[in-house]
């Protein structure tokens, strides 16, 4: 999940009903979903976005010409070539922006650069207003409103702002002491607290709160939205326990939710709702996820909803049998992108497939609309002895046992030369559990089919990430 910035989860266009009923309508004060006839021709809407991009983006027109594509001869979105980050941001960005200039933007936001190059989000003033409306709608879904108080604790890195009219916003960013101080001292004064964070930072914050107060204490009603990278279900169960939250399938509108965005496409492209969180937890605990999806990487993918009036999403098939997700925004953007492939492994899952599996598991939950199964970055897998090992599988294992998770930060580095070595980082002032290296080594050996070992590093001695740095995302292996 890149990973760009998590943002508050807008009410899902693919929300889950325990009885199989239709979605509830969005709040009257927030943006309304498009009527059914507006969604009747998604390919036509995407083709219209292509025609607009050709008309307003000189850089896009030049790229099509250099690719040997005559836009006048294209009659369907299926015939439009896919775009990548390198195509757009490896050239003159100014030319890709509508009108040929970034000076008209209200806000510029860079990505983390984890893929080896930076992308830039170019946001107009109209888009900022839309983001504010979406944030307010999400906060209302979490119980916020004019009649009660909400503290929005923005712990996102890179100076990401979150506009809202419904909450008091505190922005400690990735300063642990500041975030803990605000949560402890000010949080109890509000009816609810919403924390925005990346997962490794939130885990450490939760560890500190647990050490200070135990799981029984909380700043009233607390919800967390995380993103920035792929999040395992084992991580959610562990951190929920630290914060005194119920099990993921019992959390309602509070608890921990996952969101995915990208600087250049916008925040909150894909998002969970409580129903999808329940389904993922059920699939993860039952081990039945492999029956549901075309791909099988040994772990349960994140299940995301999306707004079909905002995005047209496609699967881009690759020669190795995998598929990545390509996005075409349907709303007007200052930086128009068409069939833009972020390089994320994923698939579009029909509600019929999910509902059949839910029925087999005895669950009454049902999906009315397609969802996205998200596996992580396409380039993240490492081939060892003919087997592909993905960092997401290791993340799932690191948080599977509370005693081990309590002493680890969650950062790790898999070195494969000449034999697999997994480096893990201890939290400050902790020591490894007695069989930590042996048990992780056995897990890695089974995953790779090769003799493997584990190197446990003290927090300040971990060589692959600066101690105390939450501004940069972890590097999990030599190739990004």
Secondary structure, DSSP 8 states (H G I E B T S, - for coil): ------------TT-EETTS-------TTS-----GGGGTTHHHHHHHHHHHHHHH-HHHHHHHHHTT--GGG--SGGGS--B-HHHHHTS-HHHHSGGG-GGG-SEEEE---TTSS--EEEE-HHHHHHHHHHHHHHHHHTT-BTTB-EEEEE--STT-----SSSEEE--TT-HHHHHHHHHHTGGGSSEEEEEEEHHHHHHHHHHHHHHH-TT--SSEEEEEEESS---HHHHHHHHHHTT---GGG-TTSEEEEEEEETTTEEEEEE--HHHHHHHHHHHHHT-GGGT-S---SS--EEEB--TTTEEEEEEE-TTS-EEEEEEE-S--SS--SSEEEEEEEEEE-HHHHHHHHHHTT---EESS-EEEEEEEGGG-EEETTEEE-HHHHHHHHTSSHHHHTTEEEEEEEE-SSS-EEEEEE-TT----TTHHHHHHHHHHHHHSS--EEEEE-GGG-TTS-TT--SS----BS--
